Amino acid sequence: MSAHTTSFTPAEVPDGRILVNGKTYMEDAKGKLTPIELIKPQHLLEDETVRKVMGYALALSDQVKRFKAHTFEDLGAFDELLAQEYELVKGGPKGNRTYQTHDGLMKIEVRVADLIDLGPELQVAKGLLDECLTEWTAETRSEIRGIITNTFNTEKEGKVNRALLFTLLRLEVEDPRWNRAMDAIRDAIRVVGSKTYYRIQMRESLDAPWGTVTIDLAKA
C-alpha cells in the first residue's frame, strides 16, 4: 500500500523552566530546584527530547479519541438510516458488523466482545481438577496436566489464564469429576459488559490480501 503523510500540531508541554529572582531553575524528581547552568547538557537535551515527543504523543492521543468518536457517530448514523429505510438492524446478535466500499477494496469491521468476570464456582472447579491431577499418573494425560497447571499457576493470587480456561472447556475427558469441573467453570463465567473494537482494512486489488490500517502504536 502507498504511504500516507500527515501533520498535526503537537500539544503544548511545559518546558520545565522555573524563573526565580531572575534566575532559571529546573525541578528534579525529588522536587529540588537546580540552577539550569548546573545541569549537564546531555540531561537538558534528554529533557527537551522527551518533552518534544510527549507533545506529539498527547496530540496523537487526542486525535485517536476524536477519530473513534467520529467513527462511532458515522457508522451509527448509517445504521439508523438502514433501520428507517428497511426496518433492519445491521449486524449479528452480538452487534458484530462489516461495512465495505462498492469496489471491495476497503472495509470496516465492528466487533463487540463480551467482558467477563469469574465467580466463586471457579474454586470448586479447581478443587475437582486438583483431584484429577492427584489420581492421574505422570505418564498419562501429560498435555492436559500442563494446561490445568498453567491455567491456575499465575503470579497474581486469585487470577487465572482465561485463554487456557476456555481451552479446558473444549477438551474431551472421560472423568465425571472433569465434567463437573467444566460445568462449574461455565457457571462461573459471567458477562459484565461489552467493548467495541474497530478493524479498518484496505487492499490494492480484489485478489490482494487485506492489510490493516494500523492505529496501535505497538504495531505501527
N, CA, C and O of each residue as an XYZ file, in Angstrom:
880
protein
N       0.838     -1.191      0.000
C       0.000      0.000      0.000
C       0.877      1.247      0.000
O       1.973      1.263      0.560
N       0.368      2.271     -0.635
C       1.142      3.502     -0.690
C       1.183      4.171      0.667
O       0.252      4.066      1.465
N       2.291      4.867      0.910
C       2.461      5.536      2.193
C       1.673      6.832      2.204
O       1.516      7.484      1.172
N       1.184      7.198      3.371
C       0.437      8.441      3.528
C       1.194      9.334      4.505
O       1.764      8.864      5.489
N       1.186     10.608      4.218
C       1.832     11.565      5.117
C       0.778     12.473      5.704
O      -0.208     12.809      5.048
N       0.989     12.863      6.927
C       0.060     13.771      7.588
C       0.842     14.608      8.580
O       1.978     14.278      8.919
N       0.253     15.664      9.035
C       0.915     16.523     10.006
C      -0.135     17.073     10.952
O      -1.292     17.256     10.574
N       0.264     17.330     12.155
C      -0.626     17.957     13.122
C       0.219     18.688     14.145
O       1.399     18.387     14.329
N      -0.394     19.642     14.802
C       0.317     20.489     15.754
C       0.465     19.762     17.081
O      -0.528     19.282     17.629
N       1.685     19.667     17.615
C       1.855     18.985     18.909
C       1.180     19.754     20.028
O       0.992     20.967     19.944
N       0.821     19.037     21.069
C       0.217     19.672     22.239
C       1.264     20.506     22.962
O       2.463     20.240     22.874
N       0.796     21.506     23.670
C       1.715     22.345     24.438
C       2.168     21.593     25.683
O       1.346     21.133     26.474
N       3.463     21.474     25.846
C       4.052     20.813     27.009
C       4.949     21.818     27.718
O       5.789     22.433     27.061
N       4.815     22.012     29.010
C       5.669     22.982     29.722
C       7.143     22.611     29.581
O       7.500     21.433     29.558
N       7.984     23.623     29.486
C       9.419     23.367     29.278
C      10.164     23.028     30.564
O      11.351     22.705     30.522
N       9.484     23.098     31.705
C      10.112     22.713     32.958
C      10.985     23.786     33.582
O      11.539     23.587     34.663
N      11.112     24.923     32.910
C      11.921     26.012     33.452
C      11.126     26.817     34.482
O       9.946     27.106     34.282
N      11.777     27.169     35.566
C      11.154     27.966     36.615
C      12.025     29.193     36.873
O      13.215     29.065     37.159
N      11.440     30.363     36.775
C      12.191     31.609     36.957
C      12.021     32.097     38.394
O      10.903     32.337     38.848
N      13.140     32.242     39.104
C      13.126     32.714     40.492
C      14.171     33.823     40.626
O      15.367     33.592     40.453
N      13.689     35.040     40.942
C      14.588     36.186     41.118
C      15.534     36.363     39.938
O      16.723     36.632     40.109
N      14.980     36.208     38.736
C      15.770     36.418     37.531
C      16.657     35.258     37.142
O      17.337     35.334     36.119
N      16.680     34.171     37.927
C      17.498     33.014     37.591
C      16.599     31.855     37.184
O      15.489     31.710     37.696
N      17.086     31.030     36.259
C      16.304     29.910     35.735
C      16.692     28.628     36.446
O      17.873     28.300     36.567
N      15.690     27.912     36.912
C      15.897     26.638     37.608
C      15.053     25.556     36.930
O      14.143     25.839     36.152
N      15.395     24.300     37.259
C      14.562     23.163     36.884
C      14.390     22.286     38.116
O      15.326     22.102     38.895
N      13.195     21.752     38.285
C      12.905     20.907     39.432
C      13.276     19.472     39.116
O      12.940     18.960     38.048
N      13.982     18.809     40.056
C      14.337     17.414     39.820
C      13.235     16.491     40.331
O      12.194     16.956     40.796
N      13.469     15.178     40.243
C      12.442     14.199     40.602
C      12.095     14.228     42.086
O      11.064     13.689     42.487
N      12.940     14.849     42.908
C      12.677     14.951     44.344
C      12.085     16.298     44.736
O      11.861     16.573     45.915
N      11.831     17.143     43.719
C      11.239     18.445     43.990
C      12.255     19.532     44.290
O      11.879     20.648     44.651
N      13.536     19.223     44.145
C      14.584     20.196     44.442
C      14.854     21.064     43.213
O      14.941     20.555     42.095
N      14.986     22.385     43.424
C      15.289     23.301     42.333
C      16.795     23.326     42.078
O      17.596     23.505     42.997
N      17.160     23.142     40.802
C      18.568     23.155     40.419
C      18.795     24.243     39.380
O      18.072     24.302     38.386
N      19.796     25.115     39.593
C      20.102     26.136     38.583
C      20.370     25.455     37.238
O      21.073     24.445     37.182
N      19.819     26.000     36.169
C      19.911     25.343     34.875
C      21.348     25.210     34.398
O      21.675     24.281     33.658
N      22.219     26.145     34.822
C      23.620     26.076     34.375
C      24.384     24.924     35.031
O      25.463     24.551     34.573
N      23.819     24.361     36.112
C      24.468     23.237     36.773
C      23.990     21.876     36.254
O      24.503     20.834     36.662
N      23.015     21.895     35.361
C      22.502     20.638     34.799
C      23.333     20.269     33.582
O      23.605     21.119     32.734
N      23.738     19.010     33.490
C      24.579     18.567     32.385
C      23.865     18.753     31.049
O      22.657     18.533     30.958
N      24.609     19.159     30.001
C      23.996     19.395     28.683
C      23.212     18.182     28.161
O      22.143     18.342     27.572
N      23.742     16.972     28.375
C      23.045     15.790     27.869
C      21.712     15.559     28.589
O      20.757     15.044     28.008
N      21.671     15.954     29.872
C      20.422     15.822     30.627
C      19.388     16.850     30.159
O      18.193     16.561     30.111
N      19.856     18.039     29.820
C      18.960     19.049     29.266
C      18.411     18.604     27.916
O      17.225     18.763     27.628
N      19.301     18.040     27.088
C      18.879     17.567     25.770
C      17.878     16.418     25.899
O      16.907     16.341     25.147
N      18.128     15.525     26.868
C      17.203     14.416     27.110
C      15.834     14.949     27.529
O      14.799     14.481     27.054
N      15.846     15.927     28.420
C      14.602     16.543     28.891
C      13.835     17.156     27.722
O      12.627     16.953     27.599
N      14.526     17.902     26.868
C      13.878     18.544     25.728
C      13.320     17.512     24.750
O      12.234     17.692     24.199
N      14.069     16.429     24.540
C      13.625     15.390     23.608
C      12.355     14.708     24.095
O      11.416     14.485     23.331
N      12.346     14.383     25.388
C      11.156     13.731     25.957
C       9.947     14.654     25.868
O       8.854     14.207     25.519
N      10.127     15.916     26.176
C       9.010     16.867     26.120
C       8.505     17.046     24.688
O       7.306     17.211     24.463
N       9.433     17.013     23.715
C       9.030     17.135     22.313
C       8.175     15.940     21.892
O       7.114     16.105     21.289
N       8.655     14.723     22.220
C       7.902     13.510     21.878
C       6.560     13.494     22.594
O       5.545     13.099     22.022
N       6.564     13.931     23.859
C       5.328     13.951     24.633
C       4.291     14.866     23.993
O       3.102     14.548     23.985
N       4.732     15.993     23.461
C       3.806     16.914     22.802
C       3.090     16.256     21.634
O       1.877     16.400     21.481
N       3.850     15.526     20.802
C       3.243     14.821     19.667
C       2.375     13.650     20.151
O       1.327     13.369     19.569
N       2.816     12.973     21.213
C       2.062     11.829     21.730
C       0.701     12.272     22.268
O      -0.313     11.626     22.005
N       0.679     13.361     23.013
C      -0.581     13.863     23.559
C      -1.528     14.311     22.445
O      -2.733     14.067     22.505
N      -0.964     14.969     21.429
C      -1.785     15.414     20.299
C      -2.343     14.211     19.538
O      -3.502     14.210     19.125
N      -1.508     13.190     19.357
C      -1.948     11.989     18.648
C      -3.018     11.246     19.442
O      -3.980     10.736     18.867
N      -2.850     11.186     20.766
C      -3.837     10.536     21.613
C      -5.198     11.223     21.492
O      -6.231     10.561     21.392
N      -5.186     12.552     21.502
C      -6.432     13.297     21.347
C      -7.042     13.061     19.966
O      -8.261     12.968     19.823
N      -6.177     12.966     18.947
C      -6.655     12.742     17.585
C      -7.311     11.367     17.461
O      -8.339     11.231     16.798
N      -6.722     10.343     18.094
C      -7.295      8.998     18.060
C      -8.644      8.971     18.773
O      -9.576      8.315     18.308
N      -8.756      9.680     19.899
C     -10.030      9.745     20.618
C     -11.109     10.385     19.746
O     -12.247      9.920     19.706
N     -10.730     11.465     19.046
C     -11.692     12.122     18.160
C     -12.075     11.209     17.013
O     -13.241     11.150     16.625
N     -11.088     10.487     16.461
C     -11.355      9.563     15.368
C     -12.341      8.477     15.784
O     -13.271      8.157     15.044
N     -12.130      7.914     16.973
C     -13.030      6.863     17.456
C     -14.443      7.400     17.635
O     -15.416      6.721     17.306
N     -14.556      8.613     18.154
C     -15.876      9.209     18.349
C     -16.566      9.456     17.016
O     -17.759      9.191     16.871
N     -15.804      9.972     16.028
C     -16.378     10.227     14.704
C     -16.792      8.914     14.027
O     -17.837      8.843     13.381
N     -15.963      7.881     14.182
C     -16.283      6.580     13.582
C     -17.578      6.037     14.164
O     -18.442      5.558     13.430
N     -17.711      6.112     15.481
C     -18.926      5.648     16.148
C     -20.151      6.416     15.645
O     -21.198      5.827     15.376
N     -20.005      7.736     15.521
C     -21.135      8.557     15.083
C     -21.485      8.305     13.624
O     -22.664      8.211     13.283
N     -20.476      8.192     12.752
C     -20.742      7.999     11.321
C     -21.396      6.652     11.047
O     -22.372      6.577     10.300
N     -20.866      5.584     11.646
C     -21.451      4.264     11.436
C     -22.832      4.178     12.089
O     -23.740      3.539     11.559
N     -22.977      4.825     13.236
C     -24.279      4.839     13.897
C     -25.331      5.539     13.054
O     -26.480      5.099     12.993
N     -24.937      6.638     12.398
C     -25.864      7.360     11.532
C     -26.269      6.502     10.345
O     -27.430      6.515      9.937
N     -25.319      5.755      9.784
C     -25.631      4.850      8.667
C     -26.582      3.745      9.125
O     -27.543      3.423      8.426
N     -26.316      3.166     10.295
C     -27.199      2.121     10.833
C     -28.613      2.646     11.031
O     -29.591      1.954     10.751
N     -28.708      3.872     11.516
C     -30.021      4.476     11.741
C     -30.765      4.672     10.426
O     -31.982      4.498     10.355
N     -30.012      5.040      9.377
C     -30.618      5.209      8.059
C     -31.168      3.886      7.542
O     -32.269      3.834      6.993
N     -30.395      2.817      7.719
C     -30.867      1.496      7.310
C     -32.115      1.089      8.085
O     -33.068      0.547      7.523
N     -32.087      1.361      9.380
C     -33.225      0.978     10.218
C     -34.496      1.699      9.780
O     -35.580      1.116      9.779
N     -34.355      2.975      9.406
C     -35.521      3.742      8.976
C     -35.998      3.308      7.599
O     -37.200      3.243      7.344
N     -35.047      3.010      6.706
C     -35.403      2.693      5.323
C     -35.951      1.280      5.174
O     -36.918      1.048      4.448
N     -35.312      0.331      5.878
C     -35.672     -1.070      5.672
C     -36.197     -1.760      6.931
O     -36.520     -2.948      6.905
N     -36.280     -1.021      8.017
C     -36.654     -1.619      9.298
C     -35.737     -2.805      9.604
O     -36.175     -3.875     10.025
N     -34.447     -2.563      9.374
C     -33.434     -3.599      9.537
C     -32.300     -3.078     10.394
O     -31.838     -1.951     10.213
N     -31.854     -3.903     11.330
C     -30.691     -3.572     12.143
C     -29.505     -4.345     11.601
O     -29.530     -5.575     11.569
N     -28.447     -3.630     11.167
C     -27.272     -4.276     10.586
C     -26.466     -4.984     11.655
O     -26.248     -4.443     12.739
N     -26.025     -6.195     11.351
C     -25.165     -6.917     12.274
C     -25.834     -8.136     12.864
O     -27.039     -8.339     12.717
N     -25.027     -8.950     13.540
C     -25.494    -10.175     14.159
C     -26.019     -9.922     15.556
O     -26.123     -8.774     15.988
N     -26.355    -11.007     16.276
C     -26.942    -10.862     17.606
C     -26.020    -10.180     18.609
O     -26.498     -9.571     19.565
N     -24.711    -10.270     18.408
C     -23.773     -9.636     19.325
C     -23.434     -8.208     18.904
O     -22.714     -7.506     19.614
N     -23.952     -7.773     17.745
C     -23.648     -6.427     17.277
C     -22.480     -6.379     16.317
O     -22.099     -5.294     15.878
N     -21.885     -7.540     15.970
C     -20.797     -7.561     15.003
C     -21.321     -7.192     13.615
O     -22.400     -7.633     13.220
N     -20.561     -6.388     12.881
C     -21.000     -5.993     11.549
C     -19.805     -5.568     10.711
O     -18.739     -5.249     11.238
N     -20.004     -5.570      9.377
C     -18.945     -5.211      8.436
C     -19.494     -4.235      7.415
O     -20.587     -4.434      6.885
N     -18.734     -3.168      7.133
C     -19.089     -2.170      6.136
C     -18.011     -2.198      5.052
O     -16.830     -2.362      5.361
N     -18.407     -2.038      3.784
C     -17.439     -2.192      2.699
C     -17.717     -1.189      1.590
O     -18.868     -0.835      1.335
N     -16.648     -0.731      0.927
C     -16.816      0.160     -0.219
C     -17.342     -0.628     -1.406
O     -17.250     -1.855     -1.436
N     -17.897      0.085     -2.392
C     -18.511     -0.559     -3.557
C     -17.503     -1.366     -4.360
O     -17.847     -2.391     -4.947
N     -16.242     -0.898     -4.386
C     -15.227     -1.616     -5.175
C     -14.608     -2.780     -4.418
O     -13.780     -3.502     -4.972
N     -14.997     -2.977     -3.152
C     -14.494     -4.111     -2.384
C     -13.057     -3.986     -1.926
O     -12.436     -4.984     -1.561
N     -12.515     -2.774     -1.938
C     -11.112     -2.587     -1.574
C     -10.915     -2.009     -0.175
O      -9.790     -1.957      0.322
N     -11.969     -1.588      0.441
C     -11.885     -1.042      1.796
C     -13.046     -1.581      2.625
O     -14.164     -1.734      2.134
N     -12.756     -1.863      3.877
C     -13.841     -2.318      4.746
C     -13.561     -1.947      6.197
O     -12.416     -1.754      6.605
N     -14.637     -1.857      6.953
C     -14.552     -1.581      8.384
C     -15.329     -2.675      9.102
O     -16.515     -2.882      8.845
N     -14.654     -3.365      9.996
C     -15.298     -4.404     10.780
C     -15.510     -3.887     12.197
O     -14.607     -3.312     12.804
N     -16.703     -4.098     12.708
C     -17.021     -3.727     14.085
C     -17.257     -5.018     14.855
O     -18.126     -5.815     14.499
N     -16.484     -5.216     15.902
C     -16.603     -6.431     16.702
C     -16.907     -6.053     18.144
O     -16.233     -5.210     18.736
N     -17.931     -6.689     18.695
C     -18.325     -6.434     20.079
C     -17.927     -7.643     20.914
O     -18.443     -8.742     20.709
N     -17.018     -7.444     21.846
C     -16.511     -8.534     22.684
C     -17.106     -8.439     24.082
O     -17.188     -7.361     24.670
N     -17.518     -9.587     24.601
C     -18.046     -9.630     25.956
C     -16.925     -9.444     26.975
O     -15.836     -9.995     26.821
N     -17.202     -8.670     28.008
C     -16.295     -8.557     29.151
C     -16.811     -9.503     30.219
O     -17.959     -9.396     30.650
N     -15.967    -10.427     30.645
C     -16.441    -11.445     31.573
C     -15.733    -11.365     32.920
O     -14.604    -10.887     33.030
N     -16.433    -11.847     33.932
C     -15.872    -11.994     35.264
C     -16.068    -13.452     35.662
O     -16.897    -14.151     35.081
N     -15.317    -13.902     36.636
C     -15.383    -15.295     37.064
C     -15.844    -15.371     38.508
O     -15.257    -14.748     39.392
N     -16.902    -16.142     38.740
C     -17.491    -16.252     40.060
C     -16.820    -17.292     40.929
O     -15.844    -17.912     40.509
N     -17.339    -17.497     42.166
C     -16.733    -18.430     43.130
C     -16.800    -19.889     42.695
O     -16.104    -20.736     43.256
N     -17.637    -20.190     41.696
C     -17.698    -21.566     41.203
C     -16.345    -22.036     40.660
O     -16.074    -23.233     40.563
N     -15.497    -21.048     40.307
C     -14.187    -21.407     39.754
C     -13.344    -22.169     40.776
O     -12.571    -23.052     40.403
N     -13.486    -21.835     42.067
C     -12.722    -22.533     43.097
C     -13.166    -23.984     43.220
O     -12.353    -24.868     43.491
N     -14.476    -24.229     43.018
C     -14.974    -25.603     43.018
C     -14.356    -26.375     41.859
O     -13.929    -27.519     42.017
N     -14.315    -25.734     40.689
C     -13.718    -26.380     39.520
C     -12.259    -26.711     39.769
O     -11.795    -27.795     39.414
N     -11.539    -25.792     40.372
C     -10.117    -26.029     40.644
C      -9.944    -27.220     41.598
O      -9.040    -28.036     41.417
N     -10.806    -27.314     42.602
C     -10.711    -28.440     43.526
C     -10.928    -29.768     42.832
O     -10.214    -30.735     43.097
N     -11.909    -29.825     41.945
C     -12.177    -31.061     41.209
C     -11.020    -31.411     40.273
O     -10.651    -32.578     40.140
N     -10.456    -30.401     39.632
C      -9.328    -30.645     38.730
C      -8.087    -31.073     39.503
O      -7.296    -31.882     39.018
N      -7.918    -30.533     40.699
C      -6.793    -30.967     41.546
C      -6.927    -32.448     41.897
O      -5.934    -33.174     41.946
N      -8.166    -32.890     42.143
C      -8.390    -34.309     42.414
C      -7.993    -35.157     41.217
O      -7.379    -36.213     41.369
N      -8.346    -34.691     40.030
C      -7.967    -35.412     38.809
C      -6.455    -35.513     38.685
O      -5.923    -36.582     38.384
N      -5.761    -34.400     38.918
C      -4.303    -34.391     38.794
C      -3.662    -35.318     39.821
O      -2.645    -35.950     39.537
N      -4.249    -35.401     41.009
C      -3.687    -36.249     42.055
C      -3.751    -37.719     41.674
O      -2.826    -38.479     41.962
N      -4.838    -38.124     41.027
C      -5.012    -39.534     40.696
C      -4.373    -39.924     39.371
O      -3.959    -41.069     39.196
N      -4.291    -38.984     38.440
C      -3.688    -39.321     37.158
C      -2.187    -39.528     37.346
O      -1.539    -38.775     38.072
N      -1.651    -40.526     36.704
C      -0.205    -40.772     36.790
C       0.530    -39.781     35.910
O      -0.053    -39.203     34.992
N       1.772    -39.590     36.181
C       2.575    -38.623     35.424
C       2.696    -39.011     33.967
O       2.913    -38.151     33.113
N       2.555    -40.323     33.662
C       2.745    -40.788     32.293
C       1.510    -40.565     31.427
O       1.613    -40.641     30.202
N       0.361    -40.295     32.009
C      -0.862    -40.162     31.229
C      -1.405    -38.748     31.317
O      -1.215    -38.041     32.307
N      -2.093    -38.356     30.238
C      -2.726    -37.046     30.164
C      -1.744    -35.910     30.486
O      -2.123    -34.928     31.125
N      -0.511    -36.039     30.054
C       0.512    -35.035     30.377
C       0.178    -33.683     29.770
O       0.446    -32.648     30.379
N      -0.406    -33.679     28.571
C      -0.744    -32.411     27.929
C      -1.847    -31.699     28.703
O      -1.774    -30.491     28.930
N      -2.882    -32.461     29.113
C      -3.969    -31.871     29.879
C      -3.464    -31.390     31.229
O      -3.860    -30.329     31.711
N      -2.575    -32.191     31.841
C      -1.988    -31.807     33.127
C      -1.293    -30.448     33.012
O      -1.419    -29.599     33.894
N      -0.558    -30.254     31.913
C       0.160    -28.995     31.716
C      -0.785    -27.817     31.548
O      -0.530    -26.730     32.067
N      -1.891    -28.036     30.812
C      -2.854    -26.954     30.606
C      -3.503    -26.555     31.924
O      -3.658    -25.367     32.209
N      -3.886    -27.555     32.735
C      -4.510    -27.259     34.031
C      -3.557    -26.479     34.923
O      -3.936    -25.482     35.538
N      -2.310    -26.948     34.984
C      -1.313    -26.288     35.835
C      -1.092    -24.844     35.405
O      -1.042    -23.941     36.240
N      -0.957    -24.628     34.082
C      -0.687    -23.281     33.587
C      -1.906    -22.370     33.697
O      -1.765    -21.152     33.801
N      -3.090    -22.952     33.675
C      -4.306    -22.147     33.785
C      -4.392    -21.456     35.139
O      -4.737    -20.277     35.221
N      -4.079    -22.193     36.197
C      -4.234    -21.653     37.542
C      -2.917    -21.199     38.164
O      -2.922    -20.624     39.253
N      -1.797    -21.441     37.502
C      -0.493    -21.058     38.032
C      -0.130    -19.671     37.513
O       0.587    -19.549     36.521
N      -0.624    -18.621     38.181
C      -0.356    -17.246     37.784
C       0.332    -16.500     38.901
O       0.336    -16.933     40.053
N       0.921    -15.358     38.537
C       1.666    -14.575     39.524
C       0.734    -13.879     40.519
O       1.088    -13.714     41.686
N      -0.454    -13.472     40.065
C      -1.376    -12.747     40.940
C      -2.365    -13.720     41.564
O      -2.999    -14.511     40.866
N      -2.487    -13.653     42.859
C      -3.388    -14.549     43.577
C      -4.831    -14.320     43.136
O      -5.283    -13.180     43.020
N      -5.553    -15.424     42.891
C      -6.948    -15.333     42.512
C      -7.176    -15.117     41.029
O      -8.323    -15.062     40.587
N      -6.106    -14.993     40.246
C      -6.236    -14.785     38.814
C      -5.966    -16.091     38.079
O      -5.265    -16.970     38.582
N      -6.530    -16.202     36.890
C      -6.308    -17.385     36.070
C      -5.995    -16.942     34.648
O      -6.264    -15.806     34.258
N      -5.420    -17.867     33.882
C      -5.176    -17.626     32.468
C      -6.478    -17.904     31.728
O      -6.847    -19.062     31.533
N      -7.172    -16.856     31.316
C      -8.512    -17.032     30.745
C      -8.479    -17.733     29.397
O      -9.399    -18.481     29.068
N      -7.426    -17.499     28.607
C      -7.330    -18.161     27.315
C      -7.240    -19.673     27.495
O      -7.900    -20.430     26.784
N      -6.412    -20.110     28.459
C      -6.289    -21.548     28.720
C      -7.556    -22.094     29.371
O      -7.886    -23.268     29.202
N      -8.259    -21.253     30.109
C      -9.502    -21.695     30.737
C     -10.507    -22.141     29.676
O     -11.183    -23.157     29.842
N     -10.600    -21.386     28.597
C     -11.516    -21.761     27.524
C     -10.983    -22.967     26.749
O     -11.757    -23.717     26.155
N      -9.669    -23.150     26.757
C      -9.105    -24.360     26.147
C      -9.551    -25.594     26.914
O      -9.858    -26.622     26.310
N      -9.590    -25.503     28.238
C     -10.059    -26.617     29.066
C     -11.484    -27.011     28.698
O     -11.810    -28.198     28.651
N     -12.331    -26.026     28.437
C     -13.736    -26.301     28.134
C     -13.902    -27.064     26.826
O     -14.916    -27.731     26.620
N     -12.911    -26.969     25.939
C     -13.021    -27.643     24.645
C     -12.481    -29.068     24.678
O     -12.665    -29.821     23.722
N     -11.820    -29.441     25.765
C     -11.227    -30.779     25.841
C     -12.266    -31.830     26.193
O     -13.205    -31.564     26.943
N     -12.088    -33.030     25.643
C     -12.964    -34.159     25.934
C     -12.225    -35.110     26.877
O     -11.230    -35.724     26.492
N     -12.711    -35.228     28.101
C     -12.077    -36.100     29.088
C     -13.166    -36.965     29.731
O     -14.184    -36.451     30.193
N     -12.940    -38.282     29.755
C     -13.931    -39.201     30.330
C     -13.665    -39.385     31.824
O     -13.098    -40.388     32.259
N     -14.082    -38.415     32.569
C     -13.950    -38.469     34.021
C     -15.098    -37.627     34.578
O     -15.188    -36.444     34.249
N     -15.976    -38.190     35.407
C     -17.128    -37.429     35.902
C     -16.727    -36.174     36.673
O     -17.437    -35.169     36.629
N     -15.603    -36.221     37.376
C     -15.155    -35.033     38.101
C     -14.761    -33.933     37.130
O     -14.997    -32.751     37.382
N     -14.153    -34.337     36.009
C     -13.782    -33.368     34.980
C     -15.037    -32.665     34.449
O     -15.062    -31.441     34.323
N     -16.064    -33.441     34.142
C     -17.295    -32.870     33.606
C     -17.963    -31.936     34.610
O     -18.506    -30.899     34.229
N     -17.924    -32.302     35.905
C     -18.485    -31.417     36.921
C     -17.663    -30.133     37.017
O     -18.209    -29.048     37.222
N     -16.352    -30.269     36.866
C     -15.479    -29.094     36.909
C     -15.778    -28.160     35.741
O     -15.792    -26.940     35.907
N     -16.020    -28.735     34.549
C     -16.332    -27.909     33.383
C     -17.677    -27.200     33.571
O     -17.837    -26.048     33.168
N     -18.641    -27.893     34.184
C     -19.930    -27.255     34.475
C     -19.739    -26.092     35.446
O     -20.369    -25.044     35.303
N     -18.873    -26.284     36.425
C     -18.611    -25.224     37.400
C     -17.954    -24.022     36.734
O     -18.264    -22.877     37.062
N     -17.046    -24.284     35.797
C     -16.393    -23.187     35.075
C     -17.417    -22.413     34.263
O     -17.412    -21.182     34.263
N     -18.296    -23.130     33.572
C     -19.332    -22.458     32.778
C     -20.235    -21.612     33.666
O     -20.618    -20.503     33.293
N     -20.576    -22.138     34.844
C     -21.421    -21.375     35.767
C     -20.689    -20.160     36.337
O     -21.311    -19.170     36.723
N     -19.344    -20.252     36.382
C     -18.553    -19.153     36.949
C     -18.427    -17.974     35.993
O     -18.183    -16.845     36.418
N     -18.596    -18.243     34.696
C     -18.415    -17.191     33.691
C     -19.639    -16.278     33.671
O     -20.761    -16.730     33.438
N     -19.411    -15.006     33.914
C     -20.485    -14.024     33.945
C     -20.137    -12.848     33.033
O     -19.054    -12.271     33.136
N     -21.045    -12.506     32.158
C     -20.850    -11.364     31.275
C     -21.201    -10.088     32.048
O     -22.334     -9.919     32.497
N     -20.226     -9.203     32.196
C     -20.428     -7.984     32.994
C     -20.435     -6.719     32.130
O     -20.533     -5.606     32.648
N     -20.331     -6.898     30.822
C     -20.337     -5.743     29.930
C     -19.806     -6.130     28.571
O     -19.644     -7.314     28.276
N     -19.538     -5.149     27.750
C     -19.008     -5.411     26.418
C     -18.120     -4.254     25.988
O     -18.200     -3.153     26.533
N     -17.270     -4.523     24.996
C     -16.394     -3.493     24.453
C     -16.384     -3.609     22.938
O     -16.330     -4.710     22.389
N     -16.436     -2.462     22.267
C     -16.486     -2.441     20.810
C     -15.100     -2.171     20.227
O     -14.394     -1.264     20.667
N     -14.720     -2.977     19.226
C     -13.438     -2.830     18.548
C     -13.684     -2.541     17.064
O     -14.603     -3.092     16.457
N     -12.851     -1.672     16.493
C     -12.945     -1.351     15.074
C     -11.715     -1.902     14.359
O     -10.586     -1.710     14.811
N     -11.942     -2.584     13.245
C     -10.851     -3.102     12.428
C     -11.011     -2.544     11.020
O     -11.958     -2.892     10.314
N     -10.087     -1.679     10.612
C     -10.177     -0.986      9.338
C      -9.117     -1.553      8.392
O      -7.931     -1.574      8.723
N      -9.550     -2.013      7.212
C      -8.641     -2.711      6.306
C      -8.741     -2.190      4.877
O      -9.767     -1.651      4.462
N      -7.650     -2.366      4.138
C      -7.578     -1.971      2.729
C      -6.829     -3.041      1.954
O      -6.083     -3.835      2.527
N      -7.040     -3.051      0.629
C      -6.244     -3.909     -0.249
C      -6.127     -3.226     -1.606
O      -6.984     -2.428     -1.985
N      -5.055     -3.547     -2.336
C      -4.779     -2.881     -3.600
C      -5.685     -3.385     -4.723
O      -6.039     -2.629     -5.628
N      -6.056     -4.657     -4.660
C      -6.913     -5.248     -5.689
C      -7.747     -6.350     -5.057
O      -7.505     -6.740     -3.915
N      -8.735     -6.853     -5.803
C      -9.638     -7.856     -5.261
C      -8.941     -9.169     -4.920
O      -9.411     -9.913     -4.060
N      -7.811     -9.462     -5.595
C      -7.095    -10.700     -5.310
C      -5.904    -10.480     -4.374
O      -5.118    -11.397     -4.138
N      -5.774     -9.266     -3.844
C      -4.674     -8.962     -2.925
C      -5.132     -9.213     -1.487
O      -6.324     -9.136     -1.188
N      -4.181     -9.514     -0.602
C      -4.550     -9.737      0.799
C      -4.951     -8.430      1.477
O      -4.510     -7.350      1.082
N      -5.790     -8.544      2.497
C      -6.195     -7.376      3.257
C      -5.049     -6.911      4.148
O      -4.334     -7.728      4.728
N      -4.881     -5.614      4.251
C      -3.906     -5.033      5.163
C      -4.631     -4.134      6.151
O      -5.496     -3.349      5.764
N      -4.282     -4.247      7.412
C      -4.962     -3.474      8.442
C      -4.359     -2.082      8.569
O      -3.138     -1.932      8.612
N      -5.210     -1.071      8.630
C      -4.759      0.301      8.883
C      -4.367      0.381     10.355
O      -5.217      0.268     11.239
N      -3.090      0.575     10.608
C      -2.568      0.492     11.959
C      -2.809      1.774     12.741
O      -2.434      2.865     12.312
N      -3.445      1.617     13.900
C      -3.639      2.732     14.817
C      -2.915      2.449     16.134
O      -2.567      3.378     16.863
N      -2.689      1.186     16.435
C      -1.989      0.763     17.642
C      -0.508      1.109     17.512
O       0.149      0.637     16.584
N       0.032      1.922     18.418
C       1.428      2.357     18.356
C       2.386      1.175     18.382
O       3.425      1.208     17.724
N       2.044      0.119     19.144
C       2.930     -1.034     19.264
C       3.031     -1.813     17.966
O       3.983     -2.569     17.775
N       2.062     -1.642     17.066
C       2.053     -2.403     15.825
C       2.356     -1.526     14.601
O       2.326     -2.008     13.469
N       2.643     -0.258     14.829
C       2.883      0.657     13.708
C       4.215      0.353     13.037
O       4.588      1.022     12.073
